[in-house]
């Protein structure tokens, strides 16, 4: 296949947290042509629309960061929707990419693909070696299917597929929705609001004992572009910070930085904990030269500032 010197990137999901971070990185580099499309321009759930979009625009490189995402509550309450929509988007975009001569496709995975009781730190080869965490099984099954489809297309077509598996991501353009946000942004909203309202007690889900690994999306975007440049294997690869923190410690850290003076209580329901520990082995991407630059403390401070900047807008939208 003849490869053009100037690369045409299509970022599916460019308005989301990850897609927008990658867009910022690509915009800062010369000689890149970047294609984006809103839902009104192409519905990724519609195969015909996706096929026509690829035929018309003919990208060289596709970054698939689109999909239905949410926190533990949204996942557990909408398993069918998370499974169906993510499968449809993945299948449509990947097959259209392969059929239209795309050179490289980066498909964003998730660390929830690994078994609930996985050995720690989690190596890439632990995939499908045990039962999944029940609260986000639908989403995880979709991501596993996407990883497998990407690998099969890598092996049967001219398209190189790259599947990074990130830990919990947070950062600029994150979602602070009360029902659908992930844990770090949810805690930022809870404690900033609680501090301003001078609440004396804030009750959080679960026991606080689960441990999670957090990576700022700016670091993650750098890692994904590094993989596009250097990773040549059809096998998925972990992307993480290399250290974890308990949800209880995270909550206390955010509360302190947000100026919350009250008590933190927990529902103490084990069912609301999710996976107990989820720390990725990131030795493979570290060997490529990746190293996070934004510490968790700095990242939390940036998140608190970001939420405060948009808080009035969210309240006006009842968001």
Secondary structure, DSSP 4 states (H G I P E B T S, - for coil): ----SSEEEEEETTTSHHHHHHHHHHHTSTTEEEE---TTT--TT-HHHHHHHHHHH--SEEEE--S----HHHHHH-HHHHHHHHHHHHHHHHHHHHHTT-SEEEE---GGGS-TT--SSBPGGGTTSSPPPGGGHHHHHHHHHHHHHHHHHHHHSS-EEE-EEE-EEE-TT----TTT--HHHHHHHHHHHHHHHT-SEEEESS-S--EE-EEEHHHHHHHHHHHHHH---SS-EEE--S--EEHHHHHHHHHHHHT--SEEEE---GGGS-SSEE-B--HHHHHTT----S-HHHHHHHHHHHHHHHHHHHHHTT-
